[in-house]
Amino acid sequence: MNELFSLEWMQAYLEQWNAEPELADTLERINFNSTIGYGFTNTATPTGVLAVENGRAIKADPYTNQALNWDLRATPKDWQKWQAKGLSLMGLSMAYMSGKLKFEVGDYSSMIKDPRMVGPFLKSFSVMGRVLSHV
């Protein structure tokens, strides 16, 4: 299995992101543009970066000091758990409040209050789980 958030993993995630209508199509309808970093707690920078334009993932790269709109961090164990089981709204709230999911960059409060954003955000975790069978 490829390392979580490695270049190969991120490229497979890009493909799975675009293949999921509840993610790509929903975000396209709200013209979502963002650069999202993914990584681990207790590290200085994220590991992988996904660039999204109009809801579609267009680029997956290692982190090289790109400006980020979101920077999500957790332990490898928590990432693996969420990939395997997905994440519900209650699970997301608990992960955020307990510090298991950290938003180094990005406004959790505004995202969670916007129903157009929260659904796709939650869906992104189950889409991560699909990467395991495609890399």
Number of C-alpha atoms within 10 A of each C-alpha: 8 12 10 20 25 18 18 18 21 26 22 20 25 23 18 20 27 18 15 16 14 15 22 22 18 19 22 16 11 12 14 16 16 18 18 22 28 23 25 22 17 9 10 8 17 22 21 23 28 24 20 23 16 17 23 24 22 15 15 25 20 18 21 11 9 13 14 18 15 19 22 17 25 21 15 12 10 15 21 16 14 19 19 16 11 19 19 15 13 9 13 19 15 13 16 15 11 10 13 16 20 20 17 19 15 15 11 15 8 10 14 16 10 10 10 15 17 17 18 20 19 18 18 22 20 18 23 24 20 16 22 16 8 12 14
